[in-house]
């Protein structure tokens, strides 16, 4: 058993080091569009993408069916708007800031339903 622990730790470290850089909402290895490539190349945009994905997921799972559909429709529109930014970091930052604000407003609804 003692010999197995270092092997397991070494395997985990190697696997973590081999993991591809990925944004939360898509696999950077499969990034094809200019906006996706820019997000994968810029840490701050990647961080915003991670935050957006988490907030979107929370909002999506706490809404009733009609609200969920509207949220999903808005997300699809936002993705089209983001794609129109191309590789412009300024445009992508504005798009993320706007969407994060919208999703954070949705979180207020969740907070008001507390305490948890």
C-alpha positions as CSV (number, residue, x, y, z in Angstrom):
1,X,0.0,0.0,0.0
2,X,2.8,2.4,0.9
3,X,4.3,1.9,-2.6
4,X,1.0,2.5,-4.3
5,X,0.5,6.0,-2.7
6,X,3.5,7.6,-4.5
7,X,2.4,6.1,-7.8
8,X,-1.1,7.5,-7.4
9,X,0.2,10.9,-6.4
10,X,2.7,11.0,-9.3
11,X,0.0,9.9,-11.7
12,X,-2.4,12.6,-10.5
13,X,0.4,15.3,-10.8
14,X,1.2,14.2,-14.3
15,X,-2.4,14.1,-15.3
16,X,-3.0,17.6,-14.0
17,X,0.1,18.9,-15.8
18,X,-1.1,17.4,-19.0
19,X,-4.6,18.8,-18.8
20,X,-5.3,21.3,-21.6
21,X,-6.1,24.9,-20.9
22,X,-9.8,25.2,-20.9
23,X,-12.4,27.9,-20.3
24,X,-15.4,26.7,-18.4
25,X,-18.0,26.9,-21.2
26,X,-15.9,25.3,-24.0
27,X,-12.8,23.3,-24.7
28,X,-9.9,25.5,-25.8
29,X,-8.5,22.6,-27.8
30,X,-11.5,22.9,-30.0
31,X,-11.6,26.7,-30.2
32,X,-12.2,27.7,-33.8
33,X,-13.7,31.2,-33.8
34,X,-11.8,34.4,-33.1
35,X,-13.7,35.1,-29.9
36,X,-13.0,31.6,-28.5
37,X,-9.3,31.8,-29.4
38,X,-9.0,35.3,-27.7
39,X,-10.7,34.0,-24.5
40,X,-8.4,31.0,-24.4
41,X,-5.3,33.3,-24.9
42,X,-6.3,35.9,-22.3
43,X,-6.4,34.8,-18.6
44,X,-8.8,37.6,-17.5
45,X,-11.3,36.7,-20.3
46,X,-10.9,33.0,-19.4
47,X,-11.6,33.9,-15.7
48,X,-14.7,35.9,-16.8
49,X,-15.9,32.9,-18.9
50,X,-15.5,30.6,-15.9
51,X,-17.5,33.0,-13.7
52,X,-20.2,33.5,-16.4
53,X,-20.5,29.7,-16.8
54,X,-20.9,29.2,-13.0
55,X,-23.5,31.9,-12.6
56,X,-25.4,30.8,-15.7
57,X,-25.5,27.3,-14.3
58,X,-26.8,28.4,-10.9
59,X,-29.4,30.6,-12.4
60,X,-30.5,28.0,-14.9
61,X,-31.0,25.3,-12.2
62,X,-33.0,27.6,-9.9
63,X,-35.6,28.9,-12.4
64,X,-38.9,27.4,-13.3
65,X,-39.4,26.0,-16.8
66,X,-40.6,29.3,-18.5
67,X,-37.9,31.4,-16.8
68,X,-35.2,28.8,-17.7
69,X,-36.2,28.9,-21.4
70,X,-36.0,32.7,-21.4
71,X,-32.6,32.5,-19.7
72,X,-31.3,30.0,-22.3
73,X,-32.6,32.1,-25.2
74,X,-30.8,35.1,-23.8
75,X,-27.6,33.1,-23.4
76,X,-27.8,32.0,-27.0
77,X,-28.2,35.6,-28.1
78,X,-25.3,36.7,-25.9
79,X,-23.1,34.0,-27.5
80,X,-24.0,35.4,-30.9
81,X,-23.2,38.9,-29.7
82,X,-19.9,37.7,-28.2
83,X,-18.9,36.0,-31.4
84,X,-19.5,39.3,-33.2
85,X,-16.7,40.8,-31.1
86,X,-14.2,38.6,-32.9
87,X,-10.8,38.9,-31.2
88,X,-11.4,42.4,-29.8
89,X,-10.5,42.1,-26.1
90,X,-12.2,45.4,-25.3
91,X,-15.5,44.2,-26.9
92,X,-15.2,40.8,-25.3
93,X,-14.6,42.4,-21.9
94,X,-17.7,44.6,-22.3
95,X,-19.8,41.6,-23.4
96,X,-18.7,39.6,-20.4
97,X,-19.2,42.5,-18.0
98,X,-22.7,43.1,-19.2
99,X,-23.6,39.4,-19.1
100,X,-22.1,38.9,-15.6
101,X,-24.1,41.9,-14.4
102,X,-27.3,40.3,-15.7
103,X,-26.5,37.0,-14.2
104,X,-25.6,38.6,-10.8
105,X,-28.9,40.3,-10.8
106,X,-30.5,36.9,-11.2
107,X,-28.5,35.7,-8.2
108,X,-30.3,38.4,-6.1
109,X,-33.5,36.5,-6.6
110,X,-31.8,33.4,-5.2
111,X,-30.4,35.3,-2.2
112,X,-33.8,36.7,-1.4
113,X,-35.2,33.2,-1.1
114,X,-32.7,32.4,1.7
115,X,-31.7,31.7,4.4
116,X,-30.1,28.5,3.3
